[in-house]
Amino acid sequence: MSPSGNLEEALRSIQNPQFIMLLSNEAQFEEHVRALEKRYPGVPSIGCIGMSYQTRVVERGVGVVAFSDGVVAAANVLEQVSNMPVKYIQRLERDVQSVGGSSRDTVCIDFCTGNDACVLTTIYTVLRKSGISLVGGTGDAGLVSANGRIYRDAVVYGIVKNLGGRVKTYKENIYHQLEDYRFVASGTDRANYVLGSLNGRPAKQVYEGILHVTDEEILTRTFQNPFGKLNGEDTCIISIKEVKGNALACFRQVNDSDVLILLELGDYQAIVRQTIHQICQDFPRRSAVFSVNCLFRYKLFSERGYMQNYLRDMAELGCHAGFVGYGEHYNNRFVNQSMTCVVFE
């Protein structure tokens, strides 16, 4: 990593990379993409704009995550994600076939510019045939890169096969249901992720009434009390983006008739320790962990003075690195305020 954005400084410890992920800042992204491809021509790579971390966070510089031993990988792009990502699906099919991966030893890591739910549904039509898991997230400024080229309105991905053992993905939720509140959504605007009503009442009024907050407090209160969408036994977290009249705009699509619950923040330090314990149980020997943390988790942990301790705790797993996303991807699900990660044996 380089807090100043010096790519050469970030690349000093990298030798013989087999797959590269670039996490840069908006001002230098294009320059870094070109320089990285020139330095390592032909090495599969993906990139986006966002903060990176290992044992510390680089907010505006550059971070490079490289696999230097024991993987085979392919990187590529699906374009036109806002309206037709399926048009390019054969690229993904070919890459999965060329890597020869399976559910036991292969993962897909993706960086996206938006329309995440549709993108993940599209990608998963291919991945589910092989049982390959997915971890990823949304970058900033609507730009991503693959193999030295920059794209707008796209999702870039790496299919990474571990030649030395298994891989497994995890999703961490630090929230639980608040009392027994349960709502049916209506008056939604799917295109703009707007939630109009809850049980027939204006969504803003319902949220303010339960939590006794003002309009101005809603956007920070979502750190403690986001919504949750029930998905079988799982809960997908939905963050509030802004107040729109009597409605609430969210960071994730809500549809009419979706069943929502209200969540509250749990003992996040204990939950993180439990995640680490579970990973250690599943993988007594770990070579690498790559994670995606939500921007809202980063803000929450930072405000509470926990972010540095969090990275120190995760470092107990060994070689851990990741980036701060604007939405997290886990298999075919787009979630907010979560952490997703992949562990390599």
C-alpha positions as CSV (number, residue, x, y, z in Angstrom):
1,M,0.0,0.0,0.0
2,S,1.0,3.7,-0.4
3,P,-1.0,6.4,1.4
4,S,0.4,9.0,-1.0
5,G,-0.7,7.1,-4.1
6,N,2.9,6.0,-5.1
7,L,2.3,2.8,-7.1
8,E,5.9,1.9,-7.2
9,E,6.0,2.0,-3.4
10,A,3.0,-0.3,-3.2
11,L,4.5,-2.8,-5.7
12,R,7.9,-3.2,-3.8
13,S,6.9,-6.4,-2.0
14,I,5.2,-8.0,-5.0
15,Q,7.0,-10.8,-6.8
16,N,5.7,-13.0,-9.7
17,P,2.0,-12.1,-9.3
18,Q,-0.5,-14.5,-10.8
19,F,-3.6,-12.4,-10.1
20,I,-3.8,-8.7,-9.1
21,M,-6.4,-6.4,-7.6
22,L,-5.9,-2.7,-7.8
23,L,-7.6,-0.3,-5.3
24,S,-6.9,3.3,-6.2
25,N,-8.1,6.8,-5.9
26,E,-10.2,8.7,-8.4
27,A,-7.5,11.2,-9.4
28,Q,-4.8,8.5,-10.1
29,F,-6.9,5.5,-11.1
30,E,-6.4,5.7,-14.9
31,E,-2.7,6.3,-14.5
32,H,-2.4,3.4,-12.1
33,V,-4.3,1.0,-14.3
34,R,-1.9,1.8,-17.3
35,A,1.2,1.6,-15.1
36,L,0.2,-1.7,-13.6
37,E,-0.4,-3.3,-16.9
38,K,2.9,-2.0,-18.2
39,R,4.7,-3.4,-15.2
40,Y,2.9,-6.8,-15.3
41,P,1.7,-7.3,-18.9
42,G,-0.6,-10.3,-19.4
43,V,-1.2,-10.9,-15.6
44,P,-4.9,-11.1,-15.0
45,S,-6.0,-8.0,-13.0
46,I,-9.1,-6.2,-11.9
47,G,-9.4,-2.8,-10.2
48,C,-11.7,-0.2,-8.8
49,I,-11.7,3.1,-6.9
50,G,-11.9,2.7,-3.2
51,M,-10.1,2.5,0.2
52,S,-7.9,-0.5,0.9
53,Y,-6.7,-2.0,4.1
54,Q,-4.4,-4.5,5.7
55,T,-3.3,-3.6,9.2
56,R,-4.2,0.0,8.5
57,V,-6.5,1.8,6.1
58,V,-5.4,3.8,3.0
59,E,-8.1,6.3,2.3
60,R,-6.9,8.2,-0.8
61,G,-3.7,6.4,-1.9
62,V,-3.3,3.1,-3.6
63,G,-3.4,-0.6,-2.5
64,V,-2.5,-3.6,-4.6
65,V,-3.5,-7.1,-3.6
66,A,-1.5,-9.8,-5.4
67,F,-1.6,-13.6,-5.4
68,S,2.0,-14.6,-5.9
69,D,1.9,-18.4,-5.4
70,G,-0.5,-21.3,-5.8
71,V,-3.4,-19.9,-7.8
72,V,-4.5,-20.0,-11.4
73,A,-6.8,-17.1,-12.4
74,A,-8.7,-15.4,-15.3
75,A,-10.0,-11.8,-15.3
76,N,-12.6,-10.2,-17.5
77,V,-15.5,-7.8,-17.7
78,L,-19.3,-7.8,-18.3
79,E,-20.3,-4.5,-19.9
80,Q,-23.6,-2.6,-20.1
81,V,-24.6,-3.7,-16.6
82,S,-27.3,-1.0,-16.3
83,N,-29.4,-2.7,-19.0
84,M,-27.8,-5.9,-20.5
85,P,-25.0,-7.6,-18.7
86,V,-26.2,-11.0,-19.9
87,K,-25.1,-10.0,-23.4
88,Y,-21.5,-10.7,-22.3
89,I,-22.1,-13.9,-20.2
90,Q,-20.1,-16.1,-22.6
91,R,-17.0,-14.4,-21.4
92,L,-17.6,-15.7,-17.9
93,E,-18.6,-19.1,-19.1
94,R,-15.3,-19.4,-21.0
95,D,-13.2,-18.1,-18.0
96,V,-14.8,-20.6,-15.6
97,Q,-14.0,-23.4,-18.0
98,S,-10.5,-22.3,-18.6
99,V,-9.7,-22.1,-14.9
100,G,-11.3,-25.5,-14.4
101,G,-12.6,-24.6,-11.0
102,S,-15.0,-26.2,-8.6
103,S,-17.0,-25.3,-5.5
104,R,-14.2,-26.7,-3.3
105,D,-11.3,-24.6,-4.6
106,T,-12.5,-21.7,-6.6
107,V,-14.0,-18.2,-6.0
108,C,-15.2,-15.3,-8.1
109,I,-14.2,-11.9,-6.9
110,D,-15.9,-8.9,-8.5
111,F,-15.9,-5.1,-8.5
112,C,-19.0,-3.4,-9.9
113,T,-20.1,0.1,-10.9
114,G,-23.8,-0.4,-10.0
115,N,-27.1,-2.2,-10.7
116,D,-25.7,-4.8,-8.4
117,A,-28.7,-7.1,-7.8
118,C,-29.2,-7.6,-11.6
119,V,-25.5,-8.1,-12.1
120,L,-25.2,-10.7,-9.4
121,T,-28.3,-12.6,-10.7
122,T,-26.7,-12.7,-14.1
123,I,-23.3,-13.8,-12.9
124,Y,-24.8,-16.5,-10.6
125,T,-26.5,-18.2,-13.5
126,V,-23.0,-19.4,-14.5
127,L,-21.4,-19.8,-11.1
128,R,-24.1,-21.9,-9.6
129,K,-23.6,-24.6,-12.3
130,S,-20.1,-25.2,-10.8
131,G,-21.1,-24.3,-7.2
132,I,-18.5,-21.4,-7.3
133,S,-19.0,-18.8,-4.6
134,L,-18.7,-15.0,-5.1
135,V,-17.4,-12.2,-3.0
136,G,-17.1,-8.6,-4.1
137,G,-18.5,-5.1,-3.9
138,T,-19.2,-1.7,-5.5
139,G,-16.4,0.8,-6.2
140,D,-16.6,4.6,-6.4
141,A,-16.9,7.0,-9.3
142,G,-18.4,4.5,-11.7
143,L,-15.1,3.2,-13.0
144,V,-13.6,-0.3,-12.9
145,S,-10.7,-1.9,-14.8
146,A,-9.8,-5.3,-16.1
147,N,-6.5,-6.4,-17.7
148,G,-5.3,-2.8,-18.2
149,R,-8.5,-1.4,-19.6
150,I,-10.9,1.0,-17.9
151,Y,-14.7,0.6,-18.1
152,R,-17.8,2.4,-17.2
153,D,-21.2,0.7,-16.5
154,A,-19.5,-2.6,-16.0
155,V,-18.6,-5.4,-13.6
156,V,-15.1,-6.8,-13.6
157,Y,-14.3,-10.2,-12.1
158,G,-11.5,-12.6,-11.3
159,I,-12.0,-16.4,-11.3
160,V,-9.4,-17.6,-8.8
161,K,-8.6,-21.3,-8.3
162,N,-6.6,-22.3,-5.2
163,L,-4.1,-25.0,-6.2
164,G,-3.1,-25.6,-2.6
165,G,-6.5,-26.4,-1.0
166,R,-10.0,-25.2,-0.4
167,V,-11.7,-21.8,-0.5
168,K,-14.7,-20.7,1.5
169,T,-16.8,-17.5,1.6
170,Y,-18.3,-15.9,4.7
171,K,-20.8,-13.1,5.4
172,E,-20.8,-11.2,8.7
173,N,-23.9,-9.5,10.1
174,I,-23.5,-7.4,13.2
175,Y,-27.2,-6.6,13.5
176,H,-30.2,-8.4,14.9
177,Q,-34.0,-7.8,14.8
178,L,-35.3,-4.9,17.0
179,E,-38.3,-6.2,19.0
180,D,-41.0,-7.7,16.7
181,Y,-41.4,-5.0,14.2
182,R,-42.4,-6.4,10.8
183,F,-43.5,-4.5,7.7
184,V,-44.8,-5.0,4.2
185,A,-43.3,-2.5,1.8
186,S,-45.4,-0.6,-0.7
187,G,-45.2,2.6,-2.8
188,T,-41.7,1.6,-3.9
189,D,-39.7,3.0,-6.8
190,R,-37.5,0.2,-7.9
191,A,-35.4,2.2,-10.2
192,N,-34.4,4.7,-7.6
193,Y,-34.5,2.3,-4.6
194,V,-37.2,4.4,-2.9
195,L,-39.3,2.9,0.0
196,G,-42.7,4.7,0.1
197,S,-44.8,3.1,2.8
198,L,-44.6,0.5,5.5
199,N,-47.8,-1.3,6.4
200,G,-49.6,1.5,4.5
201,R,-48.0,4.4,6.4
202,P,-45.3,6.7,5.1
203,A,-41.9,5.1,5.6
204,K,-40.3,8.1,7.1
205,Q,-43.0,8.6,9.7
206,V,-42.8,4.9,10.7
207,Y,-39.0,5.0,11.1
208,E,-39.1,8.3,13.1
209,G,-42.0,7.2,15.3
210,I,-40.3,4.0,16.4
211,L,-36.8,5.4,17.0
212,H,-37.9,9.0,18.0
213,V,-35.5,10.7,15.6
214,T,-35.7,13.7,13.4
215,D,-35.2,13.9,9.6
216,E,-31.6,15.0,10.1
217,E,-30.8,12.1,12.4
218,I,-32.1,9.4,10.1
219,L,-29.0,9.2,8.0
220,T,-26.7,8.6,10.9
221,R,-29.2,6.4,12.8
222,T,-29.1,3.9,9.9
223,F,-25.7,2.9,11.2
224,Q,-27.4,1.6,14.3
225,N,-30.9,0.7,12.9
226,P,-31.0,-0.3,9.2
227,F,-33.8,-2.3,7.7
228,G,-33.5,-6.0,7.0
229,K,-35.1,-8.0,4.2
230,L,-35.9,-11.6,5.1
231,N,-34.4,-14.0,2.6
232,G,-35.2,-17.5,4.0
233,E,-33.2,-17.9,7.2
234,D,-30.9,-15.0,6.1
235,T,-31.4,-11.3,6.5
236,C,-30.2,-8.8,3.8
237,I,-29.4,-5.5,5.4
238,I,-30.8,-2.3,3.7
239,S,-29.2,1.0,4.5
240,I,-31.0,4.3,4.3
241,K,-29.5,6.8,1.8
242,E,-31.7,9.9,2.2
243,V,-35.1,11.2,3.0
244,K,-37.3,12.0,0.1
245,G,-40.5,13.7,1.3
246,N,-42.3,11.1,3.3
247,A,-40.4,8.3,1.7
248,L,-36.9,6.9,2.3
249,A,-34.3,6.3,-0.5
250,C,-32.1,3.2,0.2
251,F,-28.9,1.8,-1.0
252,R,-30.6,-1.4,-2.1
253,Q,-33.7,-2.1,-4.1
254,V,-36.9,-2.7,-2.2
255,N,-40.0,-4.0,-4.0
256,D,-43.7,-3.9,-3.3
257,S,-44.8,-6.7,-0.9
258,D,-41.2,-7.3,0.4
259,V,-41.3,-8.2,4.1
260,L,-38.9,-6.0,6.1
261,I,-37.9,-5.9,9.7
262,L,-36.1,-3.2,11.7
263,L,-32.6,-4.1,12.9
264,E,-30.4,-2.9,15.8
265,L,-26.7,-3.0,16.3
266,G,-25.4,-6.0,18.3
267,D,-22.1,-6.6,20.2
268,Y,-20.0,-6.2,17.1
269,Q,-16.7,-6.9,18.8
270,A,-18.0,-10.3,20.0
271,I,-19.5,-11.0,16.6
272,V,-16.1,-10.3,14.9
273,R,-14.4,-12.6,17.4
274,Q,-16.9,-15.3,16.6
275,T,-16.3,-15.0,12.9
276,I,-12.6,-15.3,13.4
277,H,-13.1,-18.3,15.6
278,Q,-15.3,-20.0,13.0
279,I,-12.8,-19.4,10.2
280,C,-10.0,-20.8,12.4
281,Q,-12.2,-23.9,13.1
282,D,-12.9,-24.4,9.4
283,F,-9.4,-23.6,8.3
284,P,-6.6,-24.5,10.7
285,R,-4.2,-23.6,8.0
286,R,-4.9,-20.4,6.1
287,S,-2.8,-18.7,3.4
288,A,-4.9,-15.6,2.7
289,V,-8.1,-13.8,3.5
290,F,-9.6,-11.2,1.2
291,S,-12.5,-9.2,2.6
292,V,-15.0,-6.4,1.6
293,N,-16.2,-4.1,4.4
294,C,-19.1,-1.7,3.9
295,L,-18.4,2.1,4.0
296,F,-21.0,2.4,6.8
297,R,-19.2,-0.3,8.9
298,Y,-15.9,1.6,8.3
299,K,-17.6,4.8,9.5
300,L,-19.2,3.1,12.5
301,F,-16.0,1.4,13.6
302,S,-14.0,4.5,13.1
303,E,-16.4,6.7,15.1
304,R,-16.3,4.2,17.9
305,G,-12.5,3.9,17.9
306,Y,-12.6,0.3,16.8
307,M,-11.4,0.2,13.2
308,Q,-7.7,-0.2,14.1
309,N,-8.5,-2.9,16.6
310,Y,-10.7,-4.6,14.1
311,L,-7.9,-4.8,11.6
312,R,-5.6,-6.1,14.3
313,D,-8.1,-8.8,15.2
314,M,-8.5,-9.9,11.6
315,A,-4.7,-10.0,11.3
316,E,-4.8,-13.0,13.7
317,L,-6.0,-15.0,10.7
318,G,-2.7,-14.4,8.9
319,C,-2.4,-12.6,5.6
320,H,-5.6,-10.4,5.5
321,A,-6.3,-7.6,3.1
322,G,-9.4,-6.0,1.5
323,F,-11.3,-2.9,0.5
324,V,-14.1,-0.6,1.7
325,G,-17.1,-1.0,-0.7
326,Y,-20.4,0.9,-1.3
327,G,-22.3,-2.4,-1.2
328,E,-21.2,-6.0,-0.6
329,H,-21.7,-9.0,-2.8
330,Y,-22.2,-12.5,-1.4
331,N,-23.0,-15.2,-4.0
332,N,-26.2,-13.9,-5.7
333,R,-27.0,-11.4,-2.9
334,F,-26.4,-7.7,-2.7
335,V,-26.2,-6.5,0.9
336,N,-25.4,-3.3,2.9
337,Q,-23.6,-2.7,6.1
338,S,-22.0,-6.2,6.0
339,M,-18.6,-7.8,5.7
340,T,-18.0,-10.6,3.1
341,C,-14.8,-12.4,2.7
342,V,-13.1,-15.4,1.1
343,V,-10.6,-17.6,2.9
344,F,-7.9,-19.6,1.1
345,E,-6.5,-22.7,2.7
